[in-house]
Amino acid sequence: MKEFVISEAQVETAILVGLITQTQDERKTKEYLDELEFLAETAGATVVKRFTQKLPAANSVTYVGKGKLEEIKEYIHQEEENEREVGMVIFDDELSAKQIRNIEAELKVKILDRTSLILDIFAMRAQTANAKTQVELAQYKYMLPRLQRLWTHLERQGGGSGAGGGKGSVGLRGPGETQLEMDRRIILNRMSLLKERLAEIDKQKSTQRKNRGRMIRVALVGYTNVGKSTLMNLLSKSEVFAENKLFATLDTTVRKVIIENLPFLLTDTVGFIRKLPTDLVDSFKSTLDEVREADLLIHVVDISHPDFEEQISVVDKTIADLGSPDRSTLSLNRKPTHTYHPTAKHTSADCTYIQNWKEPLQNQKKFPEPSV
């Protein structure tokens, strides 16, 4: 059975594939592929080529059409002849088990989709037992419906069909099915155990939040890589890991912050992204509870990004999907101009943003009066 292993990222070359559809024009597809390339680079891959195709919808068998798939195959062969091996082909949408199986059979290279790539990055970024448990559960949820693809080698062990018209030679159909069911049962048992662990973690986190007393809780939310951790460092004078890569922060970080004699708890949360796998949202429930239970949300927006309006919509929709109740939300529009350093001075813009927090904070009824 295939195991998910958290390991060091290795530099591999990759090809990106996306679709131009009736609901996704050429400009939008380019933006999605730009983001997919950033994801690939974060995972340690180097993108060497992009392929796009105009289709009404994704082909249910091979995602792209037969001609486009042949074009990709020809490019891979040309690269191999020039001793430039292509390590993987990454598709911008989630692929079904049938699509992955058919594409792999044709291209003979590793096939990833956006979901599996994001899961790989999360596995690489996970540091604490909490994050690792959440990522492992999401990986198994993704893996379970695609399990049969891992046993296609059993079909190739014998040719022809048996008396009942089944695939494979006599004596090979049973073991393959038995092994598949065994693996399915192992995964389901493992998922059950992981869910129990997360339920226990959820209880611990809930207790920790109650023990924080009556102090106001403020959560930084936003699209991934907009500068939430950098802002957290600036305000709390701490050194939360911040990097110009996607999903640099997986674990929730809480710091006590005081602005003009007004103390509150500031939380840095995992960033959101377009086409965020549902399994990840479900698995990171305990982490995202910080968003649900916050008294004030600070929505950090990178207005220098050409598509910041859609990023805002993605964050708003994800928060709504979490079942988060209506609460005060302050939009913080920033245009990053430098990399954070612990000794760097605050910019005038940052100071202005921070000053603007005072009124929303004071309006929170739970906020204790500052000591004199």
C-alpha positions in Angstrom: 0.0 0.0 0.0 1.3 3.5 -0.9 2.3 5.5 2.2 2.4 9.3 2.5 5.8 10.3 3.7 6.8 13.8 4.8 10.2 14.3 3.3 12.5 17.0 2.0 11.4 18.7 -1.2 13.5 17.7 -4.3 13.9 19.8 -7.3 12.0 18.3 -10.2 10.8 19.7 -13.5 7.1 20.1 -14.1 4.6 20.8 -16.8 1.3 22.7 -16.0 -2.0 22.0 -17.7 -5.1 24.1 -17.4 -8.4 24.6 -19.2 -10.1 27.7 -20.8 -13.8 27.1 -20.4 -17.1 29.0 -20.6 -16.8 30.0 -17.0 -13.0 30.6 -17.0 -11.6 32.8 -19.7 -8.0 32.9 -20.9 -7.0 35.7 -18.5 -8.4 33.8 -15.5 -6.7 30.6 -16.6 -3.4 32.4 -16.8 -3.9 33.7 -13.2 -4.7 30.2 -12.0 -1.7 28.8 -13.7 0.5 31.6 -12.3 -0.7 30.5 -8.8 -0.2 26.8 -9.7 3.4 27.6 -10.7 3.9 29.4 -7.3 2.5 26.3 -5.6 4.9 24.0 -7.6 7.9 26.2 -6.7 6.8 26.1 -3.1 6.8 22.3 -3.3 10.3 22.4 -4.8 9.6 21.9 -8.5 10.6 24.0 -11.5 8.0 24.7 -14.2 9.3 24.3 -17.7 6.2 24.4 -19.8 2.5 25.3 -19.8 -0.3 23.8 -21.8 -3.9 25.1 -22.1 -6.9 24.0 -24.1 -10.3 25.5 -24.8 -13.1 23.1 -23.9 -16.7 23.4 -22.7 -15.7 21.3 -19.7 -13.0 18.9 -18.6 -12.8 15.6 -20.5 -14.1 13.0 -18.1 -11.5 10.5 -19.3 -8.3 12.4 -19.8 -9.2 16.0 -18.6 -7.9 17.4 -21.9 -8.7 16.2 -25.4 -6.9 13.4 -27.1 -5.0 15.7 -29.4 -3.7 17.9 -26.6 -2.7 14.9 -24.5 -0.7 13.7 -27.5 0.9 17.1 -27.8 2.0 16.9 -24.1 3.3 13.4 -24.7 5.4 14.5 -27.7 6.9 17.4 -25.7 7.9 15.0 -22.9 9.6 12.7 -25.4 11.5 15.6 -27.0 12.7 16.7 -23.6 13.9 13.1 -22.8 15.8 13.0 -26.1 17.5 16.2 -25.2 18.3 14.7 -21.8 15.9 17.0 -20.0 13.6 14.7 -18.1 10.2 15.9 -17.1 9.5 14.8 -13.6 5.7 15.4 -13.4 2.6 16.9 -15.0 0.4 19.0 -12.8 -3.2 19.7 -13.6 -5.0 22.8 -12.3 -8.1 21.0 -11.2 -8.8 18.0 -9.1 -8.6 14.8 -11.1 -10.7 11.6 -10.7 -9.1 8.2 -10.2 -10.0 7.3 -13.8 -8.5 10.5 -15.2 -5.3 10.0 -13.3 -5.0 6.3 -14.4 -5.7 7.1 -18.1 -3.3 10.1 -18.2 -0.5 8.2 -16.4 -0.9 5.3 -18.9 -0.5 7.7 -21.8 2.3 10.1 -20.5 4.3 7.6 -18.4 5.2 10.3 -15.8 4.0 11.3 -12.4 0.6 13.0 -12.4 -0.5 15.5 -9.8 -3.5 17.7 -9.5 -3.9 21.0 -7.6 -5.3 19.2 -4.6 -2.5 16.6 -4.3 0.1 19.4 -4.8 -1.4 21.5 -1.9 -1.5 18.4 0.3 2.2 17.8 -0.5 3.0 21.4 0.5 1.0 21.0 3.7 2.8 17.8 4.5 6.2 19.6 4.0 5.2 22.6 6.1 3.6 20.7 9.0 5.7 20.9 12.1 3.6 20.2 15.2 1.8 16.9 16.0 -1.5 18.8 15.5 -0.7 20.0 12.0 0.8 16.6 11.0 -2.4 14.8 12.2 -4.6 17.2 10.3 -2.6 16.8 7.0 -2.4 13.0 7.3 -6.2 12.8 7.7 -6.7 15.0 4.6 -4.3 12.9 2.6 -6.1 9.7 3.4 -9.5 11.3 2.5 -8.0 12.2 -0.9 -6.4 8.8 -1.3 -9.3 6.6 -0.4 -11.5 7.0 -3.6 -8.3 6.7 -5.7 -7.1 3.5 -4.0 -7.9 1.2 -6.9 -5.4 3.1 -9.1 -2.6 1.8 -6.9 -3.4 -1.8 -7.8 -3.5 -1.6 -11.6 -0.3 -3.7 -11.7 -2.5 -6.7 -10.7 -4.5 -6.3 -13.9 -1.2 -6.5 -15.9 -0.1 -9.8 -14.4 -2.3 -11.8 -16.6 -3.9 -11.2 -20.0 -7.4 -12.0 -21.2 -10.5 -12.4 -19.2 -11.8 -15.2 -17.0 -14.9 -17.2 -17.3 -17.0 -14.5 -15.8 -15.6 -11.8 -18.2 -13.5 -10.3 -15.4 -10.0 -8.9 -15.9 -6.9 -10.8 -15.3 -6.0 -14.5 -15.2 -7.6 -17.2 -13.0 -6.2 -16.9 -9.5 -5.3 -13.2 -9.8 -8.7 -11.6 -9.5 -9.3 -12.7 -5.9 -6.0 -11.6 -4.3 -6.1 -8.2 -5.9 -9.6 -7.6 -4.7 -8.7 -8.9 -1.3 -5.6 -6.7 -1.0 -7.7 -3.7 -2.2 -10.2 -4.3 0.5 -7.5 -4.8 3.1 -5.9 -1.5 2.2 -9.3 0.2 2.3 -10.0 -1.2 5.8 -6.5 -0.1 7.0 -7.0 3.4 5.8 -10.5 3.7 7.3 -9.2 2.4 10.6 -6.3 4.9 10.4 -8.7 7.7 9.6 -10.9 6.8 12.5 -7.9 7.0 14.8 -6.8 10.3 13.4 -10.3 11.7 13.9 -10.2 10.7 17.5 -6.9 12.4 18.0 -8.2 15.6 16.4 -11.3 15.5 18.6 -9.0 15.3 21.6 -6.9 18.1 20.2 -10.1 20.1 19.6 -11.0 19.7 23.3 -7.6 20.8 24.4 -7.7 23.9 22.1 -11.1 24.7 23.4 -9.9 24.6 27.0 -6.9 26.8 26.1 -9.2 29.4 24.6 -11.4 29.4 27.7 -8.4 29.8 29.9 -7.4 32.9 28.1 -9.9 34.8 30.2 -12.1 37.7 29.0 -9.5 39.3 26.8 -10.6 40.3 23.3 -9.5 37.9 20.6 -8.5 39.2 17.2 -7.8 36.8 14.2 -5.7 37.7 11.2 -7.3 36.1 8.1 -6.6 36.4 4.4 -5.4 34.8 1.3 -2.1 32.8 1.5 1.1 34.9 1.2 -0.5 38.3 1.8 1.7 39.1 4.8 -0.3 38.0 7.8 2.7 36.4 9.6 4.8 39.5 8.8 2.1 41.7 10.3 1.9 39.4 13.3 5.7 39.8 13.8 5.5 43.6 13.5 2.7 43.9 16.0 3.8 41.3 18.6 7.6 41.9 18.2 7.9 38.1 17.8 9.5 35.9 15.1 6.7 33.8 13.6 8.0 32.1 10.5 7.3 34.3 7.5 8.5 33.5 3.9 7.6 34.5 0.4 6.0 31.1 -0.3 2.5 29.8 -0.1 1.3 28.2 3.2 4.4 29.3 5.2 2.1 29.1 8.3 0.0 26.1 9.1 -0.1 26.1 12.9 -2.2 28.8 14.7 0.0 31.3 16.6 -1.4 33.4 19.4 0.4 36.5 20.9 -0.6 39.1 23.4 -0.5 42.6 21.8 -1.0 46.0 23.3 -1.9 49.0 21.2 -2.2 52.4 23.0 -2.7 50.6 26.4 -5.4 48.3 24.9 -4.4 44.7 25.3 -5.8 41.9 23.2 -4.9 38.4 21.9 -3.8 38.3 18.2 -4.0 35.1 16.3 -2.2 34.2 13.0 -4.1 31.6 11.0 -3.5 29.4 7.9 -4.0 31.3 4.7 -6.8 30.5 2.2 -6.5 29.8 -1.5 -8.7 29.3 -4.6 -9.9 25.8 -5.1 -8.9 24.9 -1.5 -9.6 21.2 -1.0 -12.7 20.6 1.1 -10.9 17.8 3.0 -8.3 20.3 4.1 -10.9 22.7 5.5 -12.6 19.8 7.4 -9.3 18.5 8.7 -8.1 21.9 9.9 -11.3 22.5 11.9 -9.5 22.8 15.2 -7.1 25.4 13.7 -9.9 27.3 12.0 -11.9 27.4 15.3 -9.8 30.4 16.1 -11.5 32.2 13.3 -15.0 31.1 14.4 -14.4 32.2 18.0 -12.6 35.5 17.4 -14.3 38.7 18.4 -12.8 40.7 15.6 -11.5 39.5 12.2 -8.7 41.5 10.5 -8.9 40.6 6.8 -5.4 41.3 5.4 -5.5 42.1 1.7 -2.5 42.6 -0.7 -3.9 45.3 -2.9 -0.8 45.1 -5.1 -2.0 41.8 -6.4 -3.8 42.2 -9.8 -6.6 39.8 -8.7 -7.0 41.0 -5.1 -10.8 41.4 -5.4 -11.3 37.6 -6.2 -8.9 36.8 -3.3 -11.2 38.8 -1.0 -14.2 36.8 -2.3 -12.4 33.5 -1.7 -11.6 34.4 1.9 -15.1 35.6 2.6 -16.7 32.4 1.1 -14.3 30.1 3.0 -15.1 31.9 6.3 -18.8 31.6 5.5 -18.4 27.9 4.7 -16.8 27.4 8.2 -20.1 28.4 9.7 -18.5 31.4 11.3 -21.2 33.8 12.8 -21.4 37.4 11.8 -18.9 39.5 13.6 -17.0 42.7 13.2 -14.5 42.6 10.4 -11.8 45.1 9.6 -10.2 45.1 6.2 -6.5 45.9 6.2 -5.4 46.8 2.7 -1.6 46.7 2.5 1.0 46.9 -0.3 4.1 44.9 0.8 7.3 46.7 -0.1 9.9 44.9 1.9 10.7 41.7 3.7 10.0 41.7 7.4 13.0 41.9 9.7 12.7 41.9 13.6 14.7 45.1 13.8 12.9 46.9 11.0 11.0 50.1 11.9 7.3 50.3 11.2 6.3 52.1 8.0 4.0 55.1 8.3 1.3 53.1 6.5 1.6 50.2 9.0 1.3 52.7 11.9 -1.9 54.2 10.3 -3.4 50.8 9.9 -2.6 49.9 13.5 -4.1 53.1 14.8 -7.3 52.3 12.9 -7.8 49.2 15.0 -8.3 51.1 18.2 -12.0 52.0 17.7 -13.2 48.5 16.6 -11.3 47.1 19.6 -12.8 49.5 22.1 -16.3 48.7 20.7 -16.0 45.1 21.8 -18.2 44.6 24.9 -15.9 41.9 26.3 -12.9 44.1 26.3 -11.6 44.8 29.9 -10.9 48.3 31.0 -7.1 49.1 30.8 -5.3 49.2 34.1 -4.2 52.7 35.3 
